[in-house]
């Protein structure tokens, strides 16, 4: 597996990957999450243009997973990481996270952060295995608080959410 920046022509594939990965939420009674639309192409293009989007590609060079990140309070914040179900459980997500960690270290960024569902097995528990820890509410930075407010306004707080951080 190779990780690289996505080509402009691949941005619709990133949306397809996210839609396919989201279908798992139907199985656990979260259809609203499964049916939530991925980021629009212009936003994905902005991440690509800003050098904050990566794809994991298979042997044929086709994207099977992707990660986009923001810079929030001096740390890289994982905005989205999705892996196509046909490539799940093969280390694709972990490889994307490790790639971001290497990118962050090379820029002397001290940590990675993310927000996720607390009780979804492939969310908080998975990220804990990848070296993230749950942050207490009192430890949230202003930027993380703002992200959580946006998520709540979008209706994501219908299910328990947590902020997580991985020191680099």
N, C-alpha and C positions, 0 to 999 in steps of 0.2 A: 504494500500500500504506500502511496506517495501522497504528500500534502503539498498543496500549492495554492496560489491565488486563483480564483475562478475567472474564466473568460466571460465576456459580456454575453455571449451566446448561451452560456450555461445557467444564467440567472433564473430562467423559468424552471430549470431542473431543480434548483434549490427549493423553489415553491412546491414542486411535486414531492420532493423528499420530505419536506415538513408536513404536507398533507398526509402522505403515506404513514409517516411515523406517528402522527397524531391519532390515527385510527385506533391505536391501542387504548386510548381513553374511553372509547365506547364500551370496551369490555369491563371497565371498572366503574361504570355509572357516571361518567363525566362527558356526556355527548357535546356539551357546549364547548369544551376544550377541543374535542376532536373536530368540530365543525368550524372552529375559529380560523379565519383566513390568514395565510402567511403574510409577511411584509410585502408591500407592493414592490414591483420591479425597480421603480426609481429609488426607493430606500435601499434595496439591496445593491443597486448600482453605486450609491453614495458610500456604502461600506467598502465596496470593492475599490472605488476611486481613492478612498482614504487609507487603503492598505490594512483594513481591519476585517477582512473576510477571507476564509480559507476553505478549501474543499479537500476531502479525502477521496482519492480516485482509485478505481480497481485496475486490474492489469490492462484493460482495454483503454484506460484513461477516462472512464466515465465517472462523474461524481456519484458517490454513494453516501456521503455525509458532508455536513458543512458546519461551520462555526462563524459567528460574527460577534464582535466585541466593541464596546464603548470604553472610553477613558472616563472613569467616575472617581472623583476625589483622589486622583493620583494613582489609581489602580485600574487594571483592565477588568471590565465587567462583562461577563459572558451574557450577551443579549439573547443569543439563541444558539443551541447546538442540537442538530437533528441528524439521525442516521436512518437510512432507508431500512425497513424491516427485513428485507432480503439480505442485508449485510450486518444485522444486529448480532450482538454477542460475539463479535470478532475483534474487539478492541478498537473499533473505529472512533467511537466517542472519546475514549481515553487518549488515543493518539492525537486527536484534535486538541484536547485540553493540554496535553504535554507540549504540543507545538506552540500553543498560545503561551504556556509557561516559559518556554525557551525564548520566544519573542519578547516577552515581558522582561526576563532577566537581562537580555541583551540591551535593553533600554533602561535598565536599572529601576524598573517598576517593582515595588515591593510585594504586591499581592494580586491575586485574582479574586473577584467576587462574583456572586450570582444570586438570583432569587429563584425559588423552586417550590414545588408542592411538598409539604412535610410528609404526607402519608402515602405517596405514590412510590411503589418499590423501585422504579427506575429513575427516581428523582433524588430526594434528599439522601436516602440510604446509599445510592450509587455514588453520589458526589462525596459522601463521607469516605467511601472506599478509595476515592481518587484524591484524598488528602484535604478536603474542605472540612470546615467545622461550622456548626450553626452559631450565629451571632445572637447574643441577647439583645433585646430591644434597646437597651442603654448603650450598646456598642455600635449602633448604626450611625454612619456618617450622614451629613446632610444630603448628599447625592443618593444614597441608598434609601433614605426616608422618602425622597421625592419619587424614586422609582416605585416604592411600595404604595405610595399615594396614587400614582397613575394606575398601578395594577388593581388596586381596590376600586377605583373609579370605573375600570374596565370589567368589574365583576369577578375578578379572580379570587377575592377573599371569601367566596362562597365555600371554599375548601381551605384548610390550613396551609399557610405559606410561611417560608422562612428565608432569611438572608444567610448566605454562607460566605466564608472567606478561606482562601488558601494562601498562607504565607509562602513567599519565595525566598 
